[in-house]
Amino acid sequence: MALILALIAGLTTLHAGVFSYRIMSNSVVVQPLNLVSITYPPQNLTCTGLSKIISGFYYQESFESIPLNWVVINATPTPKGFIGPGGYWSIVDGGYAGKAIRGYPLLWQVREHKTYTIYNPDTRFLPQTSNAIRIDSYQAGNTPIGNGYLLLIAPIELLNNTVVGTRLDVYFSWNRRTVGYIDLVNATIDRRDDAVIFSTYNDVPPYWRKYGTPSYIGIAEIYKARGGTTSYNFNSTLLQLQGYGPYMTYAITMTDYWNRQTLYFDVYWIALYDSTGSLIYNFTFPYGKYSVVMERSGTTGDYGYLNFGFPGFTAMYYNRDISSYAVYTGVQVSTLLNIRGGVGWGSVILTDRVNNYYAFALNTSGYLNILRNAGTGWSVLKSALVPGYTNSTWYKLTVTYSRVGTTNYFSVYLYDVSGNLVTQLSASDDFFQPVFAGLGSYTSNLLYVDVLYDNFIIGQPAITLINAPGANYVGELWSLSDVLVSSGVSDASGIIRLPVDPATTMNGGVFKVYYPNNVACLATQYPSTEVIRAGDVYNVLWKPIYLDPSLLNVMFYIGYGANTTYAPIFNVSIYSGYSAYAYLLLDTSASVIDPGLSINILLINSSGAVSGKIIISSGAVLSSQTSPSILVAGSSSYVYIEGGYSAPRSSSSLMIYMVACGSPTLAACIYIPVQLVVMSPDT
C-alpha cells in the first residue's frame, strides 16, 4: 500500500518530493512516498475575518420643515424656502401625510408685443454689463413702436405677505409720458399667447389694464417727466393675496408708443421684503450668469426666456455622497410625488453637481421616463406609459441605482399609494458617475409646473461583502437567533450582495462565507451591541496557504476574536487501486500550542464521511486523535480545520501524523508527519 499526501500549495505548483515516514507494524515494507500537487480543493486560501469599511445609512425626510442638510442648485435658503432665479422650493400644506415640499421652476419670460396695426415693434432683450436686463426699443431707431415685457409666473405663497421692490433705469428721448407699468396679474401669462394677451390692439396699456381681465394688482405706473435717464425704485404695498392664485405673474411692461422717440428699461433687480422691511430674496441679473434665448424672432411678436443654466428645471439634493454605495451595495431612492398643476414632470434625480443629471420622471402626459442631461438638454433613455395616470394624484416613485465598472444600472418602479405596482422600466448608461440624490421639477413647455414631494428616502438595498477571492463564493447573514436573513453569491469582482430592505437594522448577527464548492470558509459573529444595518460594507480578509516541501510543513492563517475560520488544508491521495483506513494523530510532545488557540482538525473523505476531531480549546488538547478512522481512496479526501485564536499575531506549531492502515483493525499502519504552522493575522 502506498499513500500520497497532496498539499494545497499556495501559488507554488509541486510535482515531486519525499515525505519521511516510520514503520509502525512488523514485516511491512514501504516504498518512499511522493508529494504531489493536485487541483482539489481549488481554494488555496483561508478566510480569516471581516472588517467593516463603510457604514450604511438610512435617511428619511418628511418635509415638515425646510431641510437644512439639502442643497438647491443656484438657490439660497430664506424664511420662505429655497429661492433662486431658476426655482422655488417651499414647505406647504397638502402633503400625503402632513406637509410636503413644493418644487416649482421659475422662468423669466420676455415678449415683444405689437400694439398698433400700422406700426411694427422691434423690441430687444439684452444682458448689460451693469448687471441688468435691458428691454430695448432704442437700438432699432425711432420708427418701431410697441411693448416689451419681462414676466415671472410664481405661486402666490412666494409673493403673499411680501413687499415687492423693483429697481430700474429708464431712458427716454422725450418727456412727460407714461412709459411703462409694473403689475401683479392674477393669471399664468404665457409669452406665446398671440390670441388674447398679446393679440394686436390699438392701445398702449397691457391687455389686463386695458380690459380689466385678468384681474391684477397695479404696483407702479412709470411716468417719465423729462428726457434722458432716470433711476426708479418702486415698492408695492404689503401684498395680501387671499382670494388670488394659485399662481400669479409679475410683469414689467415697457410701452414705446411714439414713433419719433426711443426708449429702454434696464432692470437691475426685483426684491422681496417681509412686513418689517427685511430682505427675503433679491432676483438679480448678473452679467455673464445668464443669457437671453429667443424662441421666436424676426416677427412682430418675438418671445423667449432668460437662461440661468437649466431653463424650466429646478433641483435639490441631499448633501451626502452616495457614489461608494452604488458600487458596493446599490442605492435605493424613493419619494411620494403629486403634480398639482402646469405641464412637465416631477422626478428623483441623480447628479454629480457638475451640471450632469439623471432624472427618473413622472410627467403630466402620463409617462414614466429615464432622462439624462449633460448640460445640453434632456434626452430620454427609456420610457413607459403609466396606465390611468391623472394629475393631482399621489404616486410612489422608487429608483434603484448600482454601478459596475463605468456603467450605471437603473431600475424605476412606480406604485400607487396602496403599494400596487403601476409600471416599471430599467436602463443602463455610462455618461457620468452620480454622486448625490434628490428631487427635480421641470416644466417641459417652459412655463410652469407645480410638484409636491413627501416622504423622501435614501437607503441601500443590500449589505455587502467585498474582496471575496473570486466569483461564486456564497455569503449569508443570520440573526443571533439562528434565522437566515439574506444570502448572495459573489460576482467576478468578488462582491457578495446580501439583499435587505433599506430600513434594515440588526443588533448583532452572524456572517458566513462559503467556498464555491459550498464548503464553509468563515463565520463571524457580532454581538448584540454591534449594529448591523443596510448599506454596511465588509471586507473579507483572507490569506493564502503556504507549503514548504523541504521542511514538510503547511503554513496557514485562521481568524481571531469573533472570526472562526473553516478550510480544507491539504488533500490526501491514494494510488489508484488502493485504499486505506486513515486517521490523524496530534503529537503533543512535538507541538507548541498558543494558549489562545481553539481549533478542530478532522479528515473528510471523497464520499463526505467525516472522521472524529482533534480538539484544542484555549490551548488545551481535549482530543489528540480523529478516531474513528475513515476509508480513504482516490484523490479527493482532505484534512479540514475549523477554529480561531483569541488574539491577533498568534502562532502555533502542530505536529500531525497522517496514519494510514491496511484494515479496519488498524493493523499494518504507517505514520507520515506533517507540521502545521497555524497563525492569526495582524489585523
C-alpha positions as CSV (number, residue, x, y, z in Angstrom):
1,M,0.0,0.0,0.0
2,A,1.2,3.5,-0.8
3,L,-0.1,6.8,0.5
4,I,0.3,10.0,-1.3
5,L,-0.2,13.3,0.5
6,A,-1.1,16.3,-1.6
7,L,-0.9,19.7,-0.1
8,I,-2.6,22.8,-1.3
9,A,0.5,24.6,-2.5
10,G,-0.4,28.3,-2.4
11,L,1.0,29.8,-5.5
12,T,3.5,27.1,-5.9
13,T,2.9,24.0,-8.2
14,L,4.7,21.0,-6.8
15,H,5.3,17.8,-8.7
16,A,7.6,15.7,-6.5
17,G,9.0,15.5,-3.1
18,V,9.7,12.9,-0.4
19,F,8.0,12.5,3.0
20,S,9.8,11.0,5.9
21,Y,8.0,8.1,7.5
22,R,8.4,5.4,10.1
23,I,7.1,1.9,10.2
24,M,4.6,1.1,13.0
25,S,3.9,-2.6,12.1
26,N,6.3,-5.5,11.8
27,S,7.1,-7.1,8.5
28,V,5.8,-4.2,6.4
29,V,7.9,-2.8,3.6
30,V,7.0,0.7,2.5
31,Q,8.5,2.4,-0.5
32,P,9.2,6.2,-0.4
33,L,6.0,8.3,-0.8
34,N,5.7,11.0,-3.4
35,L,4.4,14.5,-2.5
36,V,2.4,15.8,-5.5
37,S,0.1,18.8,-6.2
38,I,-3.5,18.3,-7.2
39,T,-6.3,20.7,-8.1
40,Y,-8.9,19.7,-5.4
41,P,-9.8,21.6,-3.4
42,P,-9.4,24.5,-5.7
43,Q,-9.1,27.1,-3.0
44,N,-5.6,27.5,-1.7
45,L,-6.5,30.1,0.9
46,T,-8.3,30.6,4.3
47,C,-10.8,33.2,5.2
48,T,-9.6,35.0,8.4
49,G,-12.2,37.6,9.1
50,L,-14.4,40.5,8.2
51,S,-13.6,44.2,8.5
52,K,-16.3,46.9,8.2
53,I,-15.1,49.6,5.8
54,I,-18.3,51.5,5.1
55,S,-21.2,52.1,7.4
56,G,-24.6,52.1,5.8
57,F,-27.1,54.9,6.3
58,Y,-30.9,55.3,6.1
59,Y,-32.2,58.8,5.5
60,Q,-35.9,59.7,5.6
61,E,-37.3,63.2,5.2
62,S,-40.9,64.0,5.7
63,F,-40.5,67.7,4.8
64,E,-42.4,69.1,7.8
65,S,-39.8,72.0,7.7
66,I,-37.1,73.2,5.3
67,P,-34.3,70.5,5.4
68,L,-31.1,72.4,6.0
69,N,-28.9,69.4,5.0
70,W,-30.1,69.8,1.4
71,V,-28.6,71.8,-1.4
72,V,-30.7,73.6,-4.0
73,I,-29.0,74.3,-7.3
74,N,-28.3,78.0,-7.6
75,A,-30.6,79.0,-4.8
76,T,-30.5,80.4,-1.3
77,P,-32.3,79.3,1.9
78,T,-34.7,82.0,3.1
79,P,-37.7,82.2,5.5
80,K,-39.9,81.3,2.6
81,G,-37.9,78.4,1.5
82,F,-35.1,78.0,-1.1
83,I,-35.3,80.7,-3.7
84,G,-33.2,81.2,-6.8
85,P,-33.5,82.6,-10.3
86,G,-34.5,79.2,-11.6
87,G,-36.6,77.7,-8.9
88,Y,-38.5,77.9,-5.6
89,W,-38.7,75.1,-3.0
90,S,-41.0,75.6,-0.1
91,I,-42.9,73.7,2.6
92,V,-46.6,73.7,2.0
93,D,-49.8,72.1,3.4
94,G,-51.4,69.3,1.4
95,G,-48.7,66.6,1.7
96,Y,-49.5,63.0,1.7
97,A,-49.1,63.0,5.4
98,G,-48.8,66.4,7.0
99,K,-46.8,68.9,5.0
100,A,-44.8,68.5,1.7
101,I,-42.1,70.3,-0.2
102,R,-43.0,72.0,-3.4
103,G,-40.6,72.1,-6.3
104,Y,-41.5,74.9,-8.6
105,P,-39.3,76.1,-11.5
106,L,-39.1,79.8,-12.0
107,L,-38.7,81.1,-15.6
108,W,-38.3,84.7,-16.6
109,Q,-40.1,85.2,-19.9
110,V,-39.7,88.0,-22.4
111,R,-42.2,89.2,-25.0
112,E,-42.4,91.7,-27.8
113,H,-45.9,93.0,-28.5
114,K,-47.4,94.7,-31.5
115,T,-49.9,97.2,-30.1
116,Y,-50.8,99.1,-33.3
117,T,-51.9,97.6,-36.6
118,I,-50.0,100.1,-38.7
119,Y,-46.7,100.1,-36.7
120,N,-44.4,97.2,-36.1
121,P,-42.2,96.8,-33.0
122,D,-38.6,95.9,-32.8
123,T,-38.1,95.3,-29.1
124,R,-34.8,93.6,-28.0
125,F,-33.8,92.0,-24.7
126,L,-30.1,92.4,-23.9
127,P,-27.9,91.5,-20.9
128,Q,-26.0,94.5,-19.7
129,T,-22.5,94.7,-18.1
130,S,-24.1,96.8,-15.4
131,N,-25.8,93.6,-14.2
132,A,-29.2,94.4,-15.7
133,I,-31.6,93.0,-18.3
134,R,-32.5,95.7,-20.9
135,I,-35.9,95.9,-22.5
136,D,-34.8,97.8,-25.6
137,S,-36.8,99.8,-28.1
138,Y,-33.8,102.1,-28.7
139,Q,-31.3,100.4,-30.9
140,A,-33.8,99.8,-33.6
141,G,-34.1,103.6,-34.0
142,N,-37.1,105.8,-33.5
143,T,-39.6,104.3,-36.0
144,P,-40.6,100.9,-34.4
145,I,-43.1,101.2,-31.6
146,G,-44.7,98.6,-29.4
147,N,-44.5,97.0,-26.0
148,G,-41.8,94.8,-24.3
149,Y,-42.4,92.6,-21.3
150,L,-40.4,90.9,-18.6
151,L,-42.6,88.3,-16.9
152,L,-42.3,85.8,-14.0
153,I,-45.0,83.3,-13.0
154,A,-44.9,82.4,-9.3
155,P,-47.1,80.6,-6.8
156,I,-48.9,83.1,-4.5
157,E,-47.0,81.7,-1.5
158,L,-43.8,83.2,-2.8
159,L,-45.4,86.7,-3.1
160,N,-48.0,86.7,-0.3
161,N,-47.2,88.9,2.7
162,T,-44.3,90.5,0.9
163,V,-43.4,93.9,-0.4
164,V,-42.1,93.6,-4.0
165,G,-39.4,96.2,-4.8
166,T,-38.2,96.9,-8.3
167,R,-35.1,98.8,-9.3
168,L,-34.7,100.0,-12.9
169,D,-33.3,102.8,-15.0
170,V,-35.4,104.3,-17.8
171,Y,-34.0,106.1,-20.8
172,F,-36.5,108.2,-22.8
173,S,-35.6,110.6,-25.6
174,W,-38.7,112.7,-24.8
175,N,-40.6,113.7,-21.6
176,R,-43.9,113.9,-19.8
177,R,-45.1,110.5,-20.8
178,T,-46.1,107.2,-19.1
179,V,-43.6,104.7,-20.5
180,G,-44.4,101.6,-18.6
181,Y,-46.2,99.6,-15.8
182,I,-45.4,97.1,-13.1
183,D,-48.2,94.8,-12.2
184,L,-49.1,91.5,-10.4
185,V,-51.5,89.7,-12.7
186,N,-53.9,87.1,-11.4
187,A,-53.1,84.6,-14.2
188,T,-50.3,82.5,-15.7
189,I,-49.3,84.7,-18.6
190,D,-47.8,82.7,-21.5
191,R,-45.3,84.6,-23.6
192,R,-46.7,82.6,-26.6
193,D,-50.3,83.8,-26.2
194,D,-50.9,85.5,-29.5
195,A,-54.7,85.0,-29.3
196,V,-55.6,87.1,-26.2
197,I,-52.9,88.7,-24.0
198,F,-50.6,89.6,-26.9
199,S,-53.1,90.0,-29.7
200,T,-52.8,93.2,-31.7
201,Y,-54.9,96.0,-30.5
202,N,-54.7,99.8,-30.9
203,D,-53.7,100.9,-27.4
204,V,-50.7,101.2,-25.2
205,P,-51.5,99.7,-21.8
206,P,-51.1,96.0,-21.4
207,Y,-54.1,93.8,-22.1
208,W,-55.1,93.4,-18.4
209,R,-55.1,97.2,-17.8
210,K,-57.0,97.8,-21.0
211,Y,-59.8,95.3,-20.4
212,G,-59.6,94.6,-16.7
213,T,-59.2,90.9,-17.2
214,P,-57.5,89.0,-15.9
215,S,-57.6,90.9,-12.6
216,Y,-54.4,92.5,-11.4
217,I,-52.7,94.5,-8.7
218,G,-51.1,97.6,-10.0
219,I,-47.7,98.2,-8.4
220,A,-46.4,101.2,-10.4
221,E,-47.1,103.4,-13.4
222,I,-43.8,104.6,-14.7
223,Y,-44.0,108.2,-15.7
224,K,-41.1,110.0,-17.3
225,A,-41.2,113.7,-16.5
226,R,-38.1,114.6,-18.5
227,G,-35.8,113.2,-21.2
228,G,-32.6,111.2,-20.5
229,T,-32.1,108.5,-17.9
230,T,-33.9,108.3,-14.6
231,S,-33.5,105.7,-11.8
232,Y,-36.5,104.3,-10.1
233,N,-37.2,102.3,-7.0
234,F,-40.7,101.1,-6.8
235,N,-42.1,99.2,-3.8
236,S,-45.5,97.6,-3.7
237,T,-47.7,97.8,-0.6
238,L,-47.7,94.7,1.6
239,L,-49.3,92.1,-0.6
240,Q,-52.3,90.3,0.9
241,L,-53.2,87.7,-1.8
242,Q,-56.0,85.8,-0.2
243,G,-58.5,85.0,-2.9
244,Y,-55.9,85.2,-5.7
245,G,-54.0,82.5,-7.4
246,P,-52.9,79.8,-7.0
247,Y,-50.4,81.4,-9.5
248,M,-49.7,85.0,-10.4
249,T,-47.5,86.7,-12.9
250,Y,-45.2,89.6,-12.0
251,A,-45.0,91.8,-15.1
252,I,-42.9,94.7,-16.1
253,T,-44.3,96.4,-19.3
254,M,-42.3,98.9,-21.4
255,T,-44.6,100.9,-23.7
256,D,-43.0,102.6,-26.7
257,Y,-45.9,104.4,-28.4
258,W,-44.3,107.3,-30.2
259,N,-42.5,106.6,-33.4
260,R,-40.4,109.7,-33.2
261,Q,-38.7,108.8,-29.9
262,T,-36.6,105.9,-28.4
263,L,-36.9,104.1,-25.1
264,Y,-35.3,101.4,-23.0
265,F,-35.6,99.9,-19.5
266,D,-32.6,98.5,-17.6
267,V,-34.0,96.2,-14.8
268,Y,-31.4,95.6,-12.1
269,W,-33.4,93.6,-9.5
270,I,-36.7,92.6,-8.1
271,A,-36.6,92.1,-4.4
272,L,-39.0,90.5,-1.9
273,Y,-39.2,92.1,1.6
274,D,-41.2,91.0,4.7
275,S,-43.6,93.2,6.6
276,T,-40.7,94.7,8.6
277,G,-38.7,95.6,5.5
278,S,-36.2,92.8,5.9
279,L,-34.9,91.4,2.7
280,I,-36.2,87.9,1.9
281,Y,-34.7,87.4,-1.5
282,N,-33.4,89.6,-4.4
283,F,-33.7,88.4,-8.0
284,T,-30.8,89.9,-9.9
285,F,-29.4,89.7,-13.4
286,P,-25.6,89.4,-13.1
287,Y,-23.8,89.8,-16.4
288,G,-22.3,86.5,-17.7
289,K,-24.5,84.4,-15.4
290,Y,-27.5,84.3,-17.8
291,S,-28.4,84.6,-21.5
292,V,-31.4,85.5,-23.5
293,V,-32.9,82.7,-25.5
294,M,-35.3,84.0,-28.3
295,E,-37.6,81.2,-29.3
296,R,-39.2,83.3,-32.0
297,S,-37.6,86.3,-33.6
298,G,-37.8,88.5,-36.7
299,T,-41.6,88.8,-36.3
300,T,-43.8,91.4,-34.7
301,G,-44.3,89.2,-31.6
302,D,-40.9,87.9,-30.7
303,Y,-40.6,85.9,-27.4
304,G,-38.1,83.9,-25.4
305,Y,-36.8,83.5,-21.8
306,L,-33.7,84.1,-19.7
307,N,-31.5,81.1,-19.3
308,F,-29.7,80.9,-15.9
309,G,-28.4,77.4,-16.6
310,F,-31.2,74.8,-16.9
311,P,-34.3,76.8,-18.0
312,G,-37.5,75.3,-16.6
313,F,-35.7,73.0,-14.3
314,T,-35.0,73.2,-10.6
315,A,-33.4,70.6,-8.4
316,M,-32.4,69.9,-4.8
317,Y,-30.4,67.1,-3.4
318,Y,-29.5,65.6,-0.1
319,N,-25.9,66.6,0.7
320,R,-24.3,63.1,1.2
321,D,-22.1,61.3,-1.3
322,I,-23.7,58.1,-2.4
323,S,-21.1,57.0,-5.0
324,S,-19.4,54.3,-3.0
325,Y,-22.7,52.7,-2.0
326,A,-23.7,52.5,-5.7
327,V,-20.5,50.5,-6.4
328,Y,-20.9,48.1,-3.4
329,T,-24.5,47.9,-2.1
330,G,-26.5,49.8,-4.7
331,V,-28.7,52.7,-3.7
332,Q,-32.4,52.9,-3.5
333,V,-34.2,56.3,-3.6
334,S,-37.9,56.8,-3.2
335,T,-40.4,59.6,-2.8
336,L,-44.1,60.3,-3.0
337,L,-45.0,62.9,-5.6
338,N,-48.0,64.7,-6.8
339,I,-48.1,67.0,-9.9
340,R,-50.7,69.7,-9.0
341,G,-50.6,71.9,-12.0
342,G,-48.8,73.0,-15.1
343,V,-47.1,70.9,-17.7
344,G,-43.9,69.0,-17.1
345,W,-42.6,66.4,-14.6
346,G,-41.5,65.6,-11.1
347,S,-38.6,63.3,-10.5
348,V,-36.0,61.7,-8.4
349,I,-32.6,63.0,-9.7
350,L,-29.1,61.8,-9.5
351,T,-26.3,64.3,-10.1
352,D,-22.6,64.9,-9.9
353,R,-23.1,68.6,-9.1
354,V,-21.3,69.5,-12.3
355,N,-24.3,70.1,-14.5
356,N,-24.9,66.4,-15.2
357,Y,-28.2,64.9,-14.2
358,Y,-30.2,61.7,-14.5
359,A,-33.9,62.2,-13.9
360,F,-36.5,59.4,-13.2
361,A,-39.6,61.3,-14.0
362,L,-43.3,61.1,-14.0
363,N,-44.8,63.6,-16.4
364,T,-48.2,65.2,-17.0
365,S,-48.6,63.3,-20.2
366,G,-48.8,60.0,-18.3
367,Y,-45.3,58.6,-18.9
368,L,-42.5,57.4,-16.7
369,N,-39.2,58.3,-18.2
370,I,-35.5,57.9,-17.5
371,L,-33.7,61.0,-18.8
372,R,-30.2,62.4,-19.0
373,N,-29.0,66.0,-19.2
374,A,-25.3,66.6,-19.8
375,G,-25.8,70.4,-19.9
376,T,-27.2,70.5,-23.4
377,G,-30.8,69.4,-22.9
378,W,-32.8,66.4,-21.8
379,S,-32.7,63.1,-23.7
380,V,-34.9,60.1,-23.0
381,L,-33.1,56.9,-22.3
382,K,-36.2,54.8,-21.6
383,S,-40.0,55.5,-21.4
384,A,-43.1,53.6,-20.3
385,L,-46.8,54.5,-20.3
386,V,-48.4,55.0,-16.9
387,P,-51.9,53.3,-17.1
388,G,-54.7,55.5,-15.8
389,Y,-52.4,58.5,-14.9
390,T,-54.2,61.6,-13.5
391,N,-52.8,64.8,-12.2
392,S,-53.2,65.8,-8.5
393,T,-52.7,62.1,-7.6
394,W,-50.1,60.8,-5.2
395,Y,-47.7,58.2,-6.5
396,K,-44.7,56.5,-5.0
397,L,-41.6,56.6,-7.2
398,T,-38.7,54.2,-6.4
399,V,-35.3,54.2,-8.1
400,T,-32.5,51.6,-7.6
401,Y,-29.1,52.5,-8.8
402,S,-25.9,50.5,-9.0
403,R,-22.6,50.9,-10.8
404,V,-20.3,48.2,-12.2
405,G,-17.1,49.5,-13.7
406,T,-18.0,52.6,-15.6
407,T,-21.6,51.6,-16.3
408,N,-24.7,52.8,-14.3
409,Y,-27.6,50.5,-13.9
410,F,-31.1,51.9,-13.1
411,S,-34.4,50.4,-12.3
412,V,-37.5,52.5,-11.8
413,Y,-40.8,51.4,-10.2
414,L,-44.0,53.5,-9.9
415,Y,-46.6,52.4,-7.3
416,D,-49.9,53.7,-6.3
417,V,-50.2,54.7,-2.6
418,S,-51.7,51.3,-1.8
419,G,-48.4,49.7,-2.9
420,N,-49.6,48.3,-6.2
421,L,-47.0,48.4,-9.0
422,V,-48.3,50.6,-11.8
423,T,-45.3,50.4,-14.2
424,Q,-41.6,49.9,-14.3
425,L,-38.6,50.3,-16.5
426,S,-34.8,50.0,-16.5
427,A,-31.8,51.3,-18.4
428,S,-28.0,51.5,-18.3
429,D,-25.7,54.4,-19.2
430,D,-22.1,55.3,-18.7
431,F,-22.0,59.0,-19.3
432,F,-21.1,60.1,-15.8
433,Q,-21.0,58.8,-12.2
434,P,-23.7,60.2,-10.0
435,V,-22.7,61.4,-6.5
436,F,-25.9,62.9,-5.0
437,A,-29.6,62.0,-5.0
438,G,-32.5,64.3,-4.7
439,L,-35.6,65.8,-6.4
440,G,-36.2,67.7,-9.6
441,S,-39.1,69.5,-11.2
442,Y,-39.2,70.5,-14.9
443,T,-41.7,72.5,-16.9
444,S,-41.5,70.8,-20.3
445,N,-43.4,73.6,-22.1
446,L,-41.2,76.2,-20.3
447,L,-44.0,77.9,-18.5
448,Y,-44.7,76.4,-15.1
449,V,-45.2,73.1,-13.3
450,D,-46.1,72.6,-9.6
451,V,-45.0,69.3,-7.9
452,L,-45.3,68.2,-4.3
453,Y,-42.9,65.7,-2.7
454,D,-43.3,63.8,0.5
455,N,-41.6,61.0,2.4
456,F,-38.2,61.1,0.6
457,I,-36.0,58.1,1.5
458,I,-32.4,57.1,0.6
459,G,-31.1,53.7,1.6
460,Q,-29.1,50.8,0.4
461,P,-31.0,47.6,-0.6
462,A,-28.1,45.3,0.5
463,I,-25.4,44.5,3.0
464,T,-22.2,43.8,1.1
465,L,-19.1,41.6,1.5
466,I,-16.3,42.6,-0.8
467,N,-12.9,41.2,-1.6
468,A,-14.0,37.6,-1.9
469,P,-11.2,35.8,-3.8
470,G,-13.3,35.4,-6.9
471,A,-16.7,34.5,-8.3
472,N,-19.2,32.1,-6.8
473,Y,-18.3,32.5,-3.1
474,V,-21.5,32.4,-1.1
475,G,-22.3,34.8,1.7
476,E,-25.0,34.6,4.3
477,L,-26.3,36.8,7.2
478,W,-28.0,35.1,10.1
479,S,-29.7,36.6,13.2
480,L,-28.4,35.7,16.6
481,S,-31.5,33.5,17.0
482,D,-30.2,31.4,14.0
483,V,-32.7,32.8,11.4
484,L,-31.3,33.3,7.9
485,V,-31.8,37.0,6.9
486,S,-30.2,37.1,3.5
487,S,-27.8,35.3,1.2
488,G,-25.9,36.1,-2.0
489,V,-23.2,34.9,-4.4
490,S,-20.0,36.8,-5.4
491,D,-19.7,38.2,-8.8
492,A,-16.4,38.2,-10.9
493,S,-15.2,41.2,-8.8
494,G,-15.6,39.3,-5.6
495,I,-18.6,41.3,-4.4
496,I,-21.3,39.5,-2.5
497,R,-24.5,41.4,-2.1
498,L,-26.9,40.3,0.6
499,P,-30.3,41.9,-0.4
500,V,-32.2,43.5,2.5
501,D,-34.8,46.2,3.0
502,P,-33.1,49.6,3.1
503,A,-34.5,50.2,6.6
504,T,-32.9,47.0,8.0
505,T,-31.2,47.4,11.3
506,M,-30.0,44.4,13.4
507,N,-28.5,44.2,16.8
508,G,-25.8,41.6,16.2
509,G,-25.7,38.8,13.8
510,V,-23.6,36.1,12.1
511,F,-21.9,36.4,8.7
512,K,-21.0,33.1,7.0
513,V,-18.8,32.7,3.9
514,Y,-18.6,29.5,1.8
515,Y,-16.1,28.4,-0.9
516,P,-17.6,28.0,-4.4
517,N,-17.9,24.2,-3.7
518,N,-20.1,25.1,-0.7
519,V,-17.5,24.2,1.9
520,A,-17.6,26.6,4.8
521,C,-14.8,29.3,4.8
522,L,-15.7,31.7,7.6
523,A,-18.2,32.5,10.4
524,T,-18.1,35.9,12.0
525,Q,-20.4,36.6,14.9
526,Y,-21.1,40.2,16.0
527,P,-22.7,40.6,19.5
528,S,-26.0,42.3,20.2
529,T,-24.1,45.5,21.0
530,E,-22.9,45.7,17.3
531,V,-25.4,47.3,15.0
532,I,-25.6,45.8,11.5
533,R,-27.6,47.9,9.0
534,A,-28.4,48.0,5.3
535,G,-25.6,49.6,3.4
536,D,-22.8,48.3,5.6
537,V,-19.8,47.1,3.6
538,Y,-17.4,44.5,5.0
539,N,-14.1,43.5,3.6
540,V,-13.5,39.7,3.5
541,L,-10.0,39.1,4.8
542,W,-8.1,36.0,3.6
543,K,-4.7,34.6,3.4
544,P,-3.0,32.0,1.1
545,I,-1.9,28.6,2.3
546,Y,1.8,28.1,2.0
547,L,3.7,24.8,1.6
548,D,7.5,24.3,2.1
549,P,8.4,20.9,0.6
550,S,11.8,20.9,2.1
551,L,10.6,21.3,5.7
552,L,7.4,19.3,5.1
553,N,5.1,21.8,6.6
554,V,1.9,23.6,5.8
555,M,1.5,27.2,7.0
556,F,-1.9,28.9,7.1
557,Y,-3.8,31.6,8.9
558,I,-7.1,31.4,10.8
559,G,-9.2,34.2,12.3
560,Y,-9.3,35.6,15.8
561,G,-11.8,37.0,18.1
562,A,-15.3,36.8,16.6
563,N,-13.9,35.2,13.4
564,T,-14.0,31.4,13.0
565,T,-12.1,30.0,10.0
566,Y,-13.2,26.9,8.2
567,A,-10.9,25.5,5.5
568,P,-9.6,22.3,3.7
569,I,-5.8,22.5,4.3
570,F,-4.5,19.7,2.1
571,N,-5.7,16.8,0.1
572,V,-5.0,13.1,0.6
573,S,-4.5,10.9,-2.4
574,I,-4.1,7.1,-2.6
575,Y,-2.5,5.4,-5.5
576,S,-5.1,4.1,-8.0
577,G,-6.5,0.8,-7.0
578,Y,-5.5,1.1,-3.3
579,S,-7.4,2.3,-0.2
580,A,-6.5,2.8,3.4
581,Y,-8.2,3.3,6.8
582,A,-6.9,6.7,7.9
583,Y,-6.9,9.0,10.9
584,L,-5.0,11.9,12.2
585,L,-2.8,12.0,15.4
586,L,-1.5,15.0,17.2
587,D,1.9,14.6,18.7
588,T,1.6,16.9,21.7
589,S,5.2,16.4,22.7
590,A,6.4,17.8,19.3
591,S,3.9,20.6,19.2
592,V,3.9,24.2,20.5
593,I,0.4,25.4,21.2
594,D,-0.6,29.0,21.9
595,P,-3.0,29.3,24.9
596,G,-5.4,31.3,22.7
597,L,-5.8,28.6,20.1
598,S,-9.1,26.8,19.7
599,I,-9.2,24.5,16.7
600,N,-10.7,21.3,15.4
601,I,-8.8,19.2,12.9
602,L,-10.5,16.3,11.0
603,L,-10.4,14.2,7.9
604,I,-13.1,14.1,5.3
605,N,-13.1,11.5,2.5
606,S,-14.3,11.8,-1.1
607,S,-17.8,10.4,-0.1
608,G,-18.2,13.1,2.6
609,A,-17.6,10.8,5.5
610,V,-16.2,12.7,8.5
611,S,-13.7,11.4,11.0
612,G,-13.6,12.3,14.6
613,K,-11.8,15.5,15.6
614,I,-8.6,16.6,17.1
615,I,-9.8,19.2,19.6
616,I,-7.8,22.0,21.1
617,S,-9.7,24.5,23.2
618,S,-8.0,27.6,24.6
619,G,-4.6,25.9,24.2
620,A,-5.7,22.7,25.9
621,V,-5.7,19.4,24.0
622,L,-9.1,17.8,24.6
623,S,-8.7,15.1,21.9
624,S,-5.5,14.2,20.2
625,Q,-6.8,11.7,17.6
626,T,-9.5,11.7,14.9
627,S,-11.0,8.3,15.9
628,P,-12.8,6.5,14.4
629,S,-10.8,6.1,11.2
630,I,-12.4,6.5,7.8
631,L,-11.8,4.8,4.5
632,V,-9.6,6.9,2.2
633,A,-9.4,6.2,-1.6
634,G,-8.8,8.1,-4.7
635,S,-7.6,11.7,-4.7
636,S,-10.5,13.8,-3.2
637,S,-10.1,13.3,0.6
638,Y,-8.8,16.2,2.6
639,V,-7.7,17.5,6.0
640,Y,-10.1,20.1,7.3
641,I,-9.8,22.7,10.1
642,E,-12.3,24.9,12.0
643,G,-11.2,27.4,14.6
644,G,-9.6,30.6,15.6
645,Y,-7.4,32.5,18.1
646,S,-8.4,34.7,20.9
647,A,-6.0,37.5,19.7
648,P,-4.1,38.6,16.6
649,R,-0.5,37.9,15.9
650,S,-0.6,34.4,17.4
651,S,1.2,31.3,16.3
652,S,1.3,27.6,17.0
653,S,3.2,24.6,15.6
654,L,1.2,21.4,15.5
655,M,2.9,18.1,14.6
656,I,0.2,16.0,12.9
657,Y,0.7,12.4,11.8
658,M,-1.4,11.0,8.9
659,V,-1.9,7.4,9.9
660,A,-2.8,5.0,7.1
661,C,-3.7,1.4,7.9
662,G,-4.4,-1.6,5.7
663,S,-7.5,-2.8,7.7
664,P,-10.3,-1.5,10.0
665,T,-8.4,-3.1,12.8
666,L,-5.7,-0.6,12.2
667,A,-3.0,-3.2,11.5
668,A,0.0,-2.6,9.3
669,C,-0.1,1.2,9.6
670,I,2.3,3.9,8.5
671,Y,2.7,7.3,10.1
672,I,3.5,10.3,7.9
673,P,4.4,13.5,9.8
674,V,3.0,16.9,8.6
675,Q,3.8,20.0,10.5
676,L,1.0,22.6,10.6
677,V,2.0,26.2,11.4
678,V,-1.2,27.9,12.4
679,M,-1.2,31.8,12.7
680,S,-3.6,34.6,13.2
681,P,-3.1,37.8,11.1
682,D,-2.0,41.1,12.4
683,T,-5.4,42.7,11.9
